[in-house]
């Protein structure tokens, strides 16, 4: 059928069959369609009917609904709710970290002093004061520097301070050169200061304490690593690296 006799395309005719043609063109199709247009419209109607007869419309509708549900976009959570879970997770992690740190925190010493500045014995803590600040075990100090000793503890008793230098020489620093421990007074900063000699290497300082008088000679084997402390004697140690 010659195309020049038609005023409407197949696409327009097909759209008219499904009700998708614009109102203006639908009106024109009613009043201006040629015999060729009407004949082609009839052919298309027959083709559509033949096609529909092969289709299970109900099954197709069900499949369409299933696809709609499958690809249905997930409902967006409110902005604040999207942040709620990660914030809650971080809060839980922070709480666990605080608990861990608290469980690892050492119990406070009865004296109330800062534990970082001492090495503890059973009931004695040796603190070494440099010329500017307290020294930590492992700190580096220069030959000729002056230091003082502080002995912290919760009980009254007797104290001695002994040092072993890099040449393994032993010195009784407090009471200096004595053979017996001396009574520890309420002033835990021990009197006097010492000046470090030029012997290189680590120097280890020991505070030895007991609630009862004791002989320094009796504790020296333990200080030198060759024996045990006498019963009732506690020891605290600080190591300084001397240059």
C-alpha positions in Angstrom: 0.0 0.0 0.0 1.6 3.2 -1.1 3.0 5.4 1.7 2.0 8.7 0.0 -1.7 7.9 0.6 -1.2 7.8 4.3 -1.1 10.8 6.7 -0.1 8.8 9.8 3.0 6.7 10.5 2.9 3.2 12.0 4.3 4.6 15.2 1.4 7.0 15.5 -1.1 4.3 14.7 0.4 1.9 17.3 0.4 4.7 19.9 -3.3 5.3 19.2 -4.0 1.6 19.8 -2.5 1.9 23.3 -4.0 5.3 24.1 -0.6 7.1 24.0 -1.2 9.4 21.0 -1.5 13.1 21.8 -5.0 14.6 21.9 -4.4 16.7 18.8 -3.2 13.8 16.7 -5.9 11.6 18.0 -8.5 14.1 16.9 -6.7 14.4 13.5 -6.7 10.6 13.1 -10.5 10.6 13.6 -11.2 13.3 11.0 -8.2 13.1 8.6 -7.2 9.4 8.3 -7.2 8.1 4.8 -8.4 4.7 3.7 -4.8 3.6 3.7 -4.4 4.8 7.3 -7.5 3.0 8.4 -6.5 -0.2 6.6 -3.0 -0.1 8.3 -4.7 0.6 11.7 -6.8 -2.6 11.2 -3.7 -4.6 10.4 -2.0 -3.4 13.5 -5.0 -4.2 15.6 -5.0 -7.8 14.3 -1.3 -8.2 14.9 -1.7 -6.9 18.5 -4.6 -9.2 19.1 -2.6 -12.2 17.8 0.3 -11.3 20.0 -1.8 -10.9 23.1 -3.4 -14.3 22.5 0.0 -15.9 23.1 0.7 -14.0 26.3 -0.3 -15.1 29.8 -1.2 -11.6 30.9 -1.6 -12.5 34.6 1.8 -14.2 34.7 3.4 -11.2 33.0 1.9 -8.9 35.5 3.2 -11.1 38.3 6.7 -11.0 36.8 6.6 -7.3 36.4 5.5 -6.9 40.1 8.3 -9.2 41.2 10.9 -7.2 39.2 9.5 -4.0 40.7 10.0 -5.4 44.2 13.5 -6.7 43.4 14.7 -3.4 42.1 12.8 -1.3 44.6 15.3 1.2 46.1 16.2 0.7 49.8 14.5 3.2 52.0 17.0 5.8 53.0 17.6 6.1 56.7 17.6 9.6 58.3 20.9 11.3 58.2 21.3 11.1 62.0 20.5 7.4 62.0 23.2 6.7 59.5 25.8 8.1 61.9 24.3 6.4 64.9 25.8 3.0 64.4 29.4 4.1 63.8 29.2 6.6 66.7 27.9 3.9 68.9 30.7 1.6 67.8 33.3 4.2 68.6 31.8 4.9 72.0 31.9 1.2 72.8 35.5 1.0 71.7 36.4 4.1 73.8 34.7 2.6 76.8 36.6 -0.6 76.4 39.9 1.3 76.0 39.2 3.3 79.2 38.4 0.0 81.1 41.6 -1.5 79.7 43.8 1.4 80.8 42.1 1.6 84.2 42.7 -2.1 84.7 46.4 -1.6 83.8 46.9 1.4 86.0 49.0 0.6 89.0 47.6 1.1 92.5 48.6 4.4 94.0 51.5 4.3 96.4 50.6 5.1 100.1 52.8 8.1 99.9 50.7 9.6 97.1 53.8 10.4 95.0 54.1 9.9 91.3 55.2 6.4 90.5 57.1 7.4 87.4 60.0 8.8 89.4 60.9 5.7 91.4 61.8 2.1 91.2 59.9 0.3 94.0 61.0 -2.3 96.5 58.6 -4.1 98.9 58.3 -1.1 101.2 60.8 1.4 99.8 61.0 3.6 96.7 64.2 5.2 95.6 64.0 8.5 93.9 67.1 10.1 92.5 67.1 13.9 92.0 69.3 15.5 89.4 70.3 19.1 89.5 67.2 20.1 87.5 64.7 17.3 87.9 64.1 13.8 89.2 65.8 11.1 87.1 64.1 8.0 85.7 65.7 4.6 85.7 67.5 4.4 82.3 68.2 8.1 82.0 71.6 9.4 80.8 73.7 11.5 83.2 77.1 13.0 82.7 80.2 12.4 84.9 80.6 15.1 87.5 76.8 15.7 87.9 75.4 16.0 91.4 72.5 13.9 92.6 70.5 13.5 95.8 68.6 10.5 97.1 65.0 10.4 98.4 63.6 7.3 100.0 59.8 7.0 100.0 58.0 4.4 102.1 55.0 3.9 104.4 56.9 2.5 107.4 59.6 3.9 109.8 62.8 1.9 109.7 66.4 1.9 108.7 67.9 2.8 105.3 71.2 2.5 103.3 72.0 3.6 99.8 74.6 1.6 97.9 75.9 2.1 94.3 77.8 -0.1 91.9 79.6 1.7 89.0 80.6 0.6 85.5 83.8 -0.9 86.9 81.8 -3.0 89.4 83.1 -1.0 92.3 80.7 -0.8 95.3 80.2 2.4 97.2 78.0 3.0 100.3 76.6 6.5 99.6 74.3 6.7 102.6 75.3 6.8 105.3 78.5 7.5 103.5 81.1 4.8 104.0 79.2 3.3 106.9 78.8 -0.4 107.8 75.3 -0.2 109.2 72.0 1.2 108.0 70.9 4.4 109.6 67.5 5.4 110.9 65.1 6.9 108.4 63.6 10.1 109.6 60.3 11.7 108.6 62.3 13.8 106.1 62.6 11.3 103.3 65.0 13.5 101.3 68.3 12.2 102.5 70.9 14.8 103.6 73.8 15.6 101.4 74.6 15.2 97.7 77.1 13.2 95.8 79.1 14.0 92.7 79.4 11.3 90.1 83.0 10.3 89.2 84.2 9.8 85.6 84.0 6.0 85.6 82.0 5.2 82.4 79.1 2.8 82.0 75.9 2.2 83.9 75.8 3.0 87.6 73.2 1.2 89.7 71.9 2.6 92.9 70.2 0.5 95.5 68.0 1.7 98.4 67.9 -1.0 101.2 65.3 -0.8 103.9 64.1 -2.7 106.9 62.0 -1.9 109.9 64.9 -3.4 112.0 68.6 -2.4 112.1 70.8 -4.3 109.7 74.4 -4.6 108.6 75.2 -3.2 105.2 77.8 -6.0 104.7 74.9 -8.5 105.1 73.1 -7.1 102.1 76.0 -6.6 99.7 76.0 -10.2 98.3 72.4 -9.6 97.2 73.3 -6.2 95.8 76.1 -7.8 93.8 73.8 -10.6 92.5 75.5 -13.3 94.5 73.0 -14.0 97.2 69.6 -13.3 98.7 68.5 -10.4 100.9 68.3 -11.0 104.6 64.8 -11.6 105.9 62.9 -8.3 106.4 65.1 -6.2 104.1 63.5 -4.6 101.0 65.4 -3.2 98.0 64.7 -0.6 95.3 66.9 0.0 92.3 67.6 2.8 89.8 70.0 2.5 86.9 71.6 5.6 85.3 73.6 5.5 82.1 76.7 7.6 82.8 78.8 9.2 80.1 
